[in-house]
Amino acid sequence: MYENFYGLSGKPFSLLPDPDFLYDSKRHRMAINLLDYGMMTQAGFVVITGEVGTGKTTIVRRFLKSVGSDITVGLISNPSKSLGKLLGWVSMAFDLDHRSRDQIKLYNAFVSFLLEQYAAGKRVVLVIDEAQNLSADGLEELRMLSNVNNERDQLLQIILVGQPELVETLRRPELRQFVQRIAVHCHLDPLSAEETTAYIRHRLGVVGGSPMLFDDDACTGVYYFSGGIPRLINQLCDVAMVYGFSDEAPVIDFGVIFEVAANRQRMGLSPFRPMPEDATKDSLRHSLSAAHQQAPGPTA
């Protein structure tokens, strides 16, 4: 709709987890480096956590896109406590026959698969996204699967990606053996105000847009209403561009951001930070601008 008007080759703020748009924030860069380190060192368990919308799945997609031919990857994208034994879903992730097999046969078939891959010079990596949905029993089942690793090499590496509830589950006393096997854990925090501005301009640049399409006050407003959560940044900026296109506005300013957030709040289903009581567009813009100017700059 608005791509031609703003001279863009595509939508810069799609909600899809596209690794081509991955913004290299300090925390995301750390998560990627730790994930790569875990793969290089054959870590048994790697855990990546973060609040909803902080970019965890995008990092997973980036990893899947970059794995070499010496790694066989299985992906479980949304496990559920109500969908039966986990071993069946693990088998499905690697395209192994799981129909009409009991748990013992499934386990033996999976171990045989791991040994075959190892003999062929390949490592097996299981990625479980939305892992906060796993029960304590499911996590214990994963720990038992990891026991197939031999004394020198890891036949199976497991990457768990989930919301903070995953950490709460892992803190249970009965899972202390599991926690001892976690070699790498990284938590994704929301972006800072400066990172939010850089994130917006990075995504615009990917599709050939002007980095100043969102002016400084607009970026400050986006940070305020989104809290620095990438998914909410995308949602707010995407709708703001529709508003800007409708008004034939060459630049997205604070007024557009304010209007989008106010309209969502008025409709009653807003994911954004609530509007301050009695706030007007100008009063909020001035207060945010003053707060931004007083905030300490980024440290080296």
C-alpha positions in Angstrom: 0.0 0.0 0.0 2.5 2.6 1.1 5.7 1.1 -0.4 5.6 3.0 -3.7 4.7 6.3 -2.0 7.8 6.1 0.3 10.1 4.6 -2.3 10.5 1.2 -0.6 11.2 -2.2 -2.1 9.2 -4.0 0.5 7.5 -3.7 4.0 10.2 -2.7 6.5 8.2 -3.6 9.6 6.7 -7.0 8.8 5.8 -9.0 11.9 7.4 -12.1 10.3 10.7 -13.3 11.9 12.8 -12.5 8.8 16.6 -12.9 9.6 17.4 -10.5 6.7 16.0 -7.7 9.0 17.9 -8.8 12.1 19.2 -5.7 13.9 22.6 -6.2 15.5 21.9 -4.8 19.0 24.4 -5.5 21.7 22.1 -8.1 23.3 21.1 -9.8 20.1 24.7 -9.9 19.0 25.6 -11.5 22.3 22.8 -14.1 21.8 24.1 -14.9 18.3 27.7 -15.2 19.4 26.7 -17.4 22.4 24.6 -19.6 20.1 27.5 -19.9 17.6 29.9 -20.6 20.5 27.6 -23.3 21.8 27.6 -25.0 18.4 31.4 -24.7 18.1 32.0 -26.2 21.5 29.3 -28.9 21.2 27.5 -27.6 24.2 24.8 -30.1 25.3 22.1 -27.5 26.1 21.8 -23.9 24.9 19.0 -21.7 26.4 17.8 -18.4 24.9 15.1 -16.5 26.7 13.3 -13.2 26.4 10.0 -11.5 26.7 7.3 -11.8 24.1 8.4 -10.0 20.9 12.1 -9.5 21.7 13.3 -11.3 18.6 14.0 -14.8 19.8 12.5 -16.6 16.8 14.3 -14.3 14.4 17.6 -15.4 16.0 16.5 -19.0 15.6 15.7 -18.4 11.9 19.1 -16.8 11.4 20.7 -19.8 12.9 18.8 -22.2 10.7 19.7 -20.2 7.7 23.4 -20.4 8.5 24.0 -24.0 9.5 26.4 -26.0 7.4 25.9 -29.4 5.7 27.6 -31.1 8.7 24.7 -30.4 11.0 21.3 -32.1 10.9 18.6 -29.8 12.4 15.2 -30.8 13.8 12.8 -28.0 14.7 9.8 -28.1 17.1 8.2 -24.7 16.8 5.4 -24.8 19.4 5.4 -27.8 21.8 2.4 -28.3 23.9 1.8 -30.1 27.2 -1.4 -31.5 25.8 0.0 -33.1 22.7 1.4 -36.3 24.1 4.9 -37.6 24.8 7.7 -35.4 23.6 9.7 -38.2 22.0 7.1 -38.5 19.3 7.5 -34.8 18.4 11.3 -35.2 18.4 10.9 -38.1 16.0 8.7 -36.0 13.7 11.2 -33.1 13.8 13.7 -35.4 12.1 11.3 -37.1 9.8 11.6 -40.4 11.6 8.7 -43.0 11.6 6.8 -42.5 14.8 3.4 -44.1 14.0 2.3 -47.0 16.0 5.5 -47.2 18.0 5.7 -47.3 21.8 8.2 -45.2 23.7 10.9 -47.8 23.9 10.8 -48.4 20.1 10.8 -44.6 19.5 13.8 -44.2 21.8 15.8 -47.0 20.1 15.0 -45.7 16.7 16.1 -42.2 17.7 19.4 -43.5 19.2 20.1 -45.5 16.0 19.5 -42.3 14.0 22.0 -40.3 16.2 24.6 -43.0 15.7 24.1 -43.1 11.9 24.5 -39.3 11.8 27.6 -39.5 13.9 29.1 -42.2 11.7 28.5 -40.0 8.7 30.3 -37.1 10.4 27.3 -35.1 11.2 26.0 -33.5 14.4 22.4 -33.5 15.3 20.8 -30.3 16.7 17.3 -30.2 18.1 15.8 -26.7 18.3 12.6 -26.2 20.4 11.0 -22.8 20.0 8.4 -21.6 22.5 10.0 -24.0 25.0 8.2 -22.3 27.9 5.3 -24.6 27.0 7.3 -27.7 28.0 6.4 -29.3 31.3 9.0 -30.3 33.9 8.4 -33.9 32.8 9.1 -32.9 29.2 12.3 -31.2 30.1 13.4 -34.2 32.1 12.7 -36.3 29.0 15.1 -34.1 27.1 17.7 -34.6 29.7 17.4 -38.3 29.4 17.7 -38.1 25.7 21.0 -36.2 26.1 22.4 -39.2 27.9 23.1 -40.8 24.6 26.1 -38.5 24.2 29.4 -40.4 24.4 32.5 -39.4 26.4 34.2 -37.5 23.6 31.5 -36.0 21.4 28.0 -34.7 21.6 25.7 -36.8 19.4 22.8 -34.5 20.3 22.8 -30.8 21.0 19.6 -29.1 22.2 18.6 -25.4 21.9 15.7 -24.2 24.0 14.2 -20.9 23.1 11.4 -19.5 25.2 9.8 -16.8 27.4 10.9 -16.1 31.0 8.4 -18.8 32.2 11.0 -21.3 30.9 13.5 -20.0 33.5 10.9 -20.4 36.2 10.3 -24.0 35.3 14.0 -24.7 35.1 14.4 -23.4 38.7 12.4 -26.2 40.1 14.5 -28.4 42.5 13.7 -31.6 40.5 15.4 -30.0 37.4 18.7 -29.1 39.0 20.5 -31.9 37.0 19.1 -30.4 33.8 20.4 -26.9 34.8 23.9 -28.2 35.4 24.0 -29.3 31.7 23.1 -25.9 30.4 26.4 -24.6 29.0 25.0 -21.3 27.5 22.1 -19.1 28.6 21.3 -15.7 27.1 18.4 -13.4 27.9 17.1 -10.9 25.4 16.1 -7.5 26.9 14.1 -4.9 25.1 15.9 -2.3 23.1 17.0 1.0 24.6 15.8 4.4 23.3 18.9 4.8 21.2 18.7 1.2 19.9 15.0 1.7 19.0 15.9 4.6 16.8 18.8 2.6 15.2 16.5 -0.4 14.8 13.8 1.7 12.9 16.4 3.2 10.6 18.1 -0.1 10.0 14.9 -1.8 8.9 14.1 1.2 6.6 17.6 0.9 5.1 17.1 -2.8 4.3 14.2 -1.9 1.9 15.9 1.2 0.5 14.1 3.8 2.5 15.3 7.1 3.9 16.7 6.6 7.4 15.0 9.9 8.4 11.5 8.8 7.3 10.7 8.6 11.0 12.1 11.8 12.6 13.8 11.9 16.0 10.6 12.7 17.9 8.7 9.9 16.1 11.4 7.4 17.1 11.2 8.7 20.7 7.5 8.2 20.7 7.8 4.7 19.3 10.2 3.8 22.1 7.8 5.2 24.7 4.8 3.3 23.5 6.5 0.0 22.5 8.9 -0.2 25.5 11.6 -1.2 23.1 10.1 -4.5 22.2 10.8 -5.2 18.5 7.5 -6.8 17.7 5.6 -3.8 19.1 8.0 -1.4 17.3 7.2 -3.1 14.0 3.5 -3.1 14.7 3.4 0.6 15.6 5.7 1.7 12.8 3.8 -0.3 10.2 0.4 1.2 11.1 2.1 4.7 11.3 3.2 4.4 7.7 -0.4 3.6 6.7 -1.5 6.7 8.5 1.3 8.7 6.9 0.5 7.4 3.4 -3.2 8.3 3.9 -2.3 11.9 4.8 0.4 12.0 2.1 2.9 12.9 4.8 6.5 12.8 3.5 7.8 12.2 7.0 6.4 10.3 10.0 6.5 12.7 12.9 5.4 12.4 16.6 1.9 13.4 15.8 1.4 10.3 13.6 2.8 8.0 16.3 0.6 9.6 19.0 -2.5 9.2 16.8 -1.9 5.5 16.2 -1.3 4.8 19.9 -4.3 6.9 21.0 -6.7 5.2 18.5 -5.6 1.7 19.6 -6.1 2.7 23.2 -9.5 4.1 22.5 -10.6 0.9 20.7 -9.7 -1.1 23.8 -7.2 -3.7 22.4 -3.9 -1.8 22.6 -0.6 -3.7 23.1 1.1 -0.4 23.6 2.0 1.5 26.8 -1.1 3.3 28.0 -1.5 7.0 27.2 -0.8 9.2 30.3 -3.9 10.7 31.8 -4.9 14.1 30.3 -1.9 13.9 27.9 -2.0 15.9 24.6 0.2 15.3 21.6 2.3 18.4 22.3 2.6 17.9 26.1 3.7 14.3 25.7 6.1 15.2 22.9 7.7 17.9 25.0 8.0 15.7 28.1 9.5 12.8 26.2 11.9 15.1 24.4 13.1 16.7 27.6 13.5 13.2 29.3 15.5 12.0 26.3 17.8 15.0 26.4 18.5 14.5 30.1 19.1 10.8 29.8 22.8 9.8 29.9 24.3 8.8 26.6 25.4 5.3 25.8 28.6 4.1 27.5 31.6 2.9 25.5 
